[in-house]
């Protein structure tokens, strides 16, 4: 017998033998134990502070999504604070000072006429 | 990339979806238990291994990233690795199996009914080296393709074929008395 034919016969015999094995029944108690494990893990997930915070803000998404949105908002705020020119704010203050000076001047003139 | 029929269910399990967990369990539990039961000598051990495999699934589902590997391949690899660990810790054959060790002589004259034959096959399987046994079970008992079985075992297809070839030859020798009968 050639080697290929022998191997083919081995394979056929193995297939035939393993087909004769009975099926393995799944005990209902095992399925219940596995689902109880799932419930315990799921309850642990829900108790995590990050997940509670996520569920309050944006239910049903992974924690990283609301965390990313908040982090981006913070970065935009910080960038705006750091990069916008300070003259944009000081210009308003100057105008206010000039208006005050003019007001003060006219008040002095009036008292002079008296 | 190949479509993974479990990817959506695993993502839902990661978010705590119990219905998805039940579907995944119904889909894989019977075959996982059958594999573990044929790998290990005792029923209770096989059930413990399958429960532990599912526990790993429940705790890691949220970290699962589709596209890295087929989910089923990962799950069966976890199960097999747990079986190997259990066999390493207890290398001797369990008491259940010892009580039913095959008689080296010819089978009883009462004839070979189905149960006797099944027992003889189980005992012959139990004597194979672990990896040969796993290869035989994946390809001939669970009827998986060579590529999938090789992925589960973490070996090349050539290495799988070598394991299969040696395993089949050993089985044939050990079951020769059945054929003669």
Contacts between the chains, C-beta under 8 A, distances in Angstrom:
chain1	res1	chain2	res2	distance
A	7	B	165	6.1
A	7	B	168	7.3
A	9	B	172	7.8
A	10	B	165	7.4
A	10	B	168	3.7
A	10	B	169	5.6
A	10	B	171	7.6
A	10	B	172	5.1
A	11	B	140	7.8
A	11	B	164	7.7
A	11	B	168	5.8
A	13	B	168	7.4
A	13	B	171	7.3
A	13	B	172	5.3
A	13	B	175	7.1
A	13	B	179	7.6
A	14	B	136	6.3
A	14	B	140	5.1
A	14	B	167	7.6
A	14	B	168	4.6
A	14	B	171	5.4
A	14	B	172	7.2
A	15	B	140	5.1
A	17	B	121	4.9
A	17	B	124	7.8
A	17	B	171	6.6
A	17	B	175	5.9
A	17	B	178	7.9
A	18	B	121	7.0
A	18	B	136	7.3
A	18	B	137	7.6
A	18	B	140	4.5
A	18	B	141	4.5
A	20	B	114	7.0
A	20	B	117	5.7
A	20	B	118	6.0
A	20	B	121	6.2
A	21	B	38	7.4
A	21	B	118	5.5
A	21	B	121	6.0
A	21	B	122	7.0
A	21	B	141	6.8
A	22	B	118	5.7
A	23	B	30	7.9
A	23	B	34	7.0
A	24	B	30	7.3
A	24	B	33	5.5
A	24	B	34	4.3
A	24	B	37	4.7
A	24	B	38	7.9
A	26	B	29	5.7
A	26	B	30	5.4
A	26	B	33	5.7
A	27	B	47	7.1
A	30	B	29	7.7
A	30	B	33	7.3
A	30	B	47	5.1
A	30	B	50	7.0
A	30	B	51	6.7
A	31	B	25	6.6
A	31	B	29	6.6
A	33	B	51	5.7
A	34	B	25	5.9
A	34	B	29	7.1
A	34	B	50	7.5
A	34	B	51	5.6
A	34	B	54	4.7
A	34	B	55	7.9
A	35	B	18	7.7
A	35	B	21	6.9
A	35	B	22	6.9
A	35	B	25	7.0
A	37	B	51	6.8
A	37	B	54	6.5
A	37	B	55	5.0
A	37	B	58	6.0
A	38	B	13	7.7
A	38	B	18	6.6
A	38	B	21	4.6
A	38	B	54	7.6
A	38	B	58	5.0
A	39	B	18	7.2
A	41	B	55	7.5
A	41	B	58	4.3
A	41	B	59	5.6
A	42	B	16	4.0
A	42	B	18	6.8
A	42	B	58	7.6
A	45	B	16	5.4
A	45	B	62	7.4
A	46	B	16	6.5
A	60	B	15	7.1
A	62	B	62	7.8
